[in-house]
Amino acid sequence: MARVRSFTGATPFVLTRRSSLYFDEDGDLAHEFYEETIVTKNGRKKAKLKRIQKNLTPQGIIKLEIPCIHVDFPVVLCEA
């Protein structure tokens, strides 16, 4: 006999998620930050982009506008 699990008080919806964005020192918000550096090679100046990975603060938990259904929650969506 199959045993049915009871999830009392649990909801199948996800209302928040962790953001993948970061704040830099200036308060700008982005996925990645780059800094332009000038490199001199053989007497020629060349501009390169250097990725910044220090002094970044994650945005944290954000609220979803539209709730999503949790992947691991056993819910039947449609019985056909």
Backbone torsions as a table, in degrees:
resi	resn	phi	psi	omega
1	MET	NA	128.4	-178.8
2	ALA	-75.5	140.0	-179.5
3	ARG	-101.2	128.8	-178.9
4	VAL	-92.5	128.4	177.9
5	ARG	-81.6	142.6	178.8
6	SER	-110.4	125.9	177.8
7	PHE	-112.3	75.8	-178.9
8	THR	-75.7	132.0	178.7
9	GLY	83.4	-7.8	179.2
10	ALA	-91.5	151.4	178.5
11	THR	-120.8	144.0	179.6
12	PRO	-78.3	-1.5	-175.1
13	PHE	-97.8	144.2	174.4
14	VAL	-102.9	121.7	-176.1
15	LEU	-102.9	-21.3	-179.6
16	THR	-134.2	162.7	175.2
17	ARG	-152.3	164.0	177.8
18	ARG	-83.7	131.4	-178.1
19	SER	-78.1	150.3	177.2
20	SER	-100.2	9.9	-179.3
21	LEU	-96.5	157.0	-178.6
22	TYR	-130.8	149.2	171.3
23	PHE	-97.0	140.3	173.9
24	ASP	-98.5	-170.5	-176.8
25	GLU	-65.1	-28.4	-178.4
26	ASP	-85.7	-7.8	-179.1
27	GLY	92.9	7.5	177.1
28	ASP	-75.4	149.2	-176.9
29	LEU	-117.0	124.8	-179.9
30	ALA	-162.9	169.5	175.6
31	HIS	-76.4	-41.6	-178.6
32	GLU	-138.3	151.1	177.4
33	PHE	-124.1	139.8	179.9
34	TYR	-129.1	151.4	178.2
35	GLU	-124.1	133.4	-179.9
36	GLU	-84.0	126.1	178.1
37	THR	-122.0	147.3	178.8
38	ILE	-99.5	124.1	-179.7
39	VAL	-114.1	128.6	177.5
40	THR	-101.9	121.4	-179.8
41	LYS	-136.4	121.5	-178.6
42	ASN	56.3	38.2	178.5
43	GLY	79.0	0.8	179.3
44	ARG	-106.9	137.0	177.5
45	LYS	-92.6	133.6	-179.5
46	LYS	-134.0	135.2	178.7
47	ALA	-90.9	132.1	177.2
48	LYS	-127.2	153.9	175.7
49	LEU	-100.9	128.1	179.2
50	LYS	-112.4	128.6	-178.3
51	ARG	-75.2	133.2	178.4
52	ILE	-95.1	127.2	179.2
53	GLN	-124.4	-4.5	-179.7
54	LYS	-102.9	157.4	178.0
55	ASN	59.0	35.9	175.2
56	LEU	-108.0	139.1	-179.7
57	THR	-115.4	126.6	178.2
58	PRO	-64.7	148.5	179.9
59	GLN	-67.1	-32.5	177.1
60	GLY	99.8	-151.8	-177.8
61	ILE	-84.8	130.3	177.8
62	ILE	-119.2	151.6	-179.9
63	LYS	-88.0	134.0	178.5
64	LEU	-79.8	139.5	177.4
65	GLU	-69.8	-40.6	179.1
66	ILE	-118.5	119.9	-180.0
67	PRO	-61.8	144.2	177.5
68	CYS	-108.2	160.5	176.3
69	ILE	-87.9	132.1	-178.6
70	HIS	-66.9	141.0	-176.0
71	VAL	-66.2	-39.6	-173.4
72	ASP	-90.5	2.4	-177.4
73	PHE	-89.0	124.5	-176.4
74	PRO	-77.9	94.3	-179.2
75	VAL	-128.8	134.7	175.3
76	VAL	-86.7	119.1	-178.8
77	LEU	-84.6	-38.2	-176.5
78	CYS	-150.5	131.2	173.4
79	GLU	-110.4	113.5	-177.6
80	ALA	-113.1	NA	NA
